[in-house]
């Protein structure tokens, strides 16, 4: 009887041991290597641009409206190194959102930004209205803080080449020299980690 109980106990222990090992292997095999995500704000993209007031003579008539194109180009944004430094796989982005968009006027320092009025930022192909805002003066800074209408930036960032157009609906201030400004784009990225 004792021998029978010993054998039964041994089989019982062996059964549960094998079951535990098997479950452990199944659980480990089901771990998704991309199940963990991280959200970060990558370094902002700064785009210097120039406005030439002399080029806007008769602009309303030429464009058939009051909206004037201040800047239009395709900007390059190589963001992969910033993501990789945080362990995010650049090929496995989950979400990218615009967190901030602004224009800072650099020169001339005495620029009157009031006549500019409403600014609009278009991005993508075809162009889509992403944000708009009004020019303002804060202390010594002359700037535009945009209100973001369409924060989704995933496809645009992944393309690395972003078509962009900036316009205003007011008047171009009559200054003798060209106006120097900087557009700043801030984005928040959520992506899968490269390694667990």
Secondary structure as the mmCIF struct_conf table of DSSP 4:
data_model
#
loop_
_struct_conf.conf_type_id
_struct_conf.id
_struct_conf.beg_label_comp_id
_struct_conf.beg_label_asym_id
_struct_conf.beg_label_seq_id
_struct_conf.end_label_comp_id
_struct_conf.end_label_asym_id
_struct_conf.end_label_seq_id
HELX_RH_AL_P HELX_RH_AL_P1 UNK A 2 UNK A 29
TURN_TY1_P TURN_TY1_P1 UNK A 30 UNK A 30
TURN_TY1_P TURN_TY1_P2 UNK A 33 UNK A 34
STRN STRN1 UNK A 37 UNK A 41
HELX_LH_PP_P HELX_LH_PP_P1 UNK A 42 UNK A 44
STRN STRN2 UNK A 45 UNK A 51
HELX_RH_3T_P HELX_RH_3T_P1 UNK A 53 UNK A 56
TURN_TY1_P TURN_TY1_P3 UNK A 57 UNK A 58
HELX_RH_AL_P HELX_RH_AL_P2 UNK A 59 UNK A 63
TURN_TY1_P TURN_TY1_P4 UNK A 64 UNK A 64
BEND BEND1 UNK A 65 UNK A 66
STRN STRN3 UNK A 68 UNK A 76
HELX_RH_AL_P HELX_RH_AL_P3 UNK A 80 UNK A 84
TURN_TY1_P TURN_TY1_P5 UNK A 85 UNK A 87
STRN STRN4 UNK A 88 UNK A 107
BEND BEND2 UNK A 108 UNK A 108
TURN_TY1_P TURN_TY1_P6 UNK A 109 UNK A 110
HELX_RH_3T_P HELX_RH_3T_P2 UNK A 114 UNK A 116
STRN STRN5 UNK A 118 UNK A 123
TURN_TY1_P TURN_TY1_P7 UNK A 124 UNK A 127
STRN STRN6 UNK A 128 UNK A 138
TURN_TY1_P TURN_TY1_P8 UNK A 139 UNK A 140
STRN STRN7 UNK A 141 UNK A 145
HELX_LH_PP_P HELX_LH_PP_P2 UNK A 146 UNK A 146
STRN STRN8 UNK A 147 UNK A 148
BEND BEND3 UNK A 149 UNK A 149
STRN STRN9 UNK A 152 UNK A 152
HELX_RH_AL_P HELX_RH_AL_P4 UNK A 154 UNK A 159
BEND BEND4 UNK A 160 UNK A 160
STRN STRN10 UNK A 161 UNK A 168
BEND BEND5 UNK A 169 UNK A 170
HELX_LH_PP_P HELX_LH_PP_P3 UNK A 171 UNK A 173
BEND BEND6 UNK A 176 UNK A 177
HELX_LH_PP_P HELX_LH_PP_P4 UNK A 178 UNK A 178
STRN STRN11 UNK A 179 UNK A 193
BEND BEND7 UNK A 194 UNK A 194
#
